Amino acid sequence: MSDTFQTSDLALTTYLTINNFLFVNANRRDPKRVVFEFQETPVLLKHVEKFWNGKTLVEPFSFLQATKRIKAKIYT
């Protein structure tokens, strides 16, 4: 098992960030896509599964603010 979980999905990245999972890196080797890396744990993987199964709830304003912060990191 790898020690990092990777995703290029911005919504999932935002959800994981809101839930305080350890963000490791934003890989921008491909100019058309950013791959976000998180420290992989069993708890993180459970949250990813819940996210894709539509079993999560987040406060909308927190989600919006976190998305803006992530985009600022990407484009600066």
Phi and psi in degrees as a GROMACS rama.xvg file:
@    title "Ramachandran Plot"
@    xaxis  label "Phi"
@    yaxis  label "Psi"
@TYPE xy
-71.6846  155.89  SER-2
-88.9515  -1.585  ASP-3
-126.924  146.459  THR-4
-102.771  131.589  PHE-5
-117.162  140.854  GLN-6
-150.942  149.757  THR-7
-108.461  7.0924  SER-8
-85.5707  116.786  ASP-9
-65.2964  -40.1893  LEU-10
-63.8652  -43.573  ALA-11
-64.4414  -41.828  LEU-12
-59.2805  -43.7858  THR-13
-62.3669  -45.8108  THR-14
-59.4942  -45.9561  TYR-15
-65.1031  -37.7755  LEU-16
-64.4672  -45.1614  THR-17
-59.2502  -34.0336  ILE-18
-91.441  18.1052  ASN-19
64.1702  30.8908  ASN-20
-80.2076  146.29  PHE-21
-72.105  109.763  LEU-22
-77.2149  127.287  PHE-23
-101.473  -46.6164  VAL-24
-164.306  155.579  ASN-25
-118.391  108.654  ALA-26
-88.7173  119.103  ASN-27
-115.647  33.2521  ARG-28
-61.5869  -36.9115  ARG-29
-91.9457  119.358  ASP-30
-64.4171  -15.0731  PRO-31
-100.112  -1.60399  LYS-32
-152.976  138.596  ARG-33
-109.747  132.737  VAL-34
-108.093  119.927  VAL-35
-92.3184  138.849  PHE-36
-120.642  135.36  GLU-37
-125.388  153.078  PHE-38
-65.2541  122.36  GLN-39
-82.1509  129.895  GLU-40
-138.42  162.088  THR-41
-59.0612  -36.1236  PRO-42
-66.5724  -43.0439  VAL-43
-58.885  -45.3185  LEU-44
-62.2808  -35.3598  LEU-45
-65.1676  -40.6149  LYS-46
-65.9692  -38.3919  HIS-47
-61.6678  -44.6699  VAL-48
-61.5044  -45.7665  GLU-49
-60.6627  -40.6089  LYS-50
-59.363  -51.3115  PHE-51
-69.8763  -21.0729  TRP-52
-91.8006  3.09197  ASN-53
70.8393  29.9078  GLY-54
-107.964  28.2789  LYS-55
-120.527  155.236  THR-56
-132.926  137.285  LEU-57
-137.95  155.233  VAL-58
-74.4984  124.735  GLU-59
-55.8687  -43.1385  PRO-60
-65.7369  -39.6742  PHE-61
-62.1216  -40.7012  SER-62
-62.7655  -45.0355  PHE-63
-62.476  -46.4655  LEU-64
-64.4012  -41.783  GLN-65
-65.0877  -39.5195  ALA-66
-61.768  -42.7817  THR-67
-61.966  -42.3292  LYS-68
-63.7506  -41.0871  ARG-69
-65.659  -44.2473  ILE-70
-63.1633  -36.4701  LYS-71
-62.6261  -38.2796  ALA-72
-65.9442  -37.4253  LYS-73
-67.1286  -45.3568  ILE-74
-95.783  7.78756  TYR-75
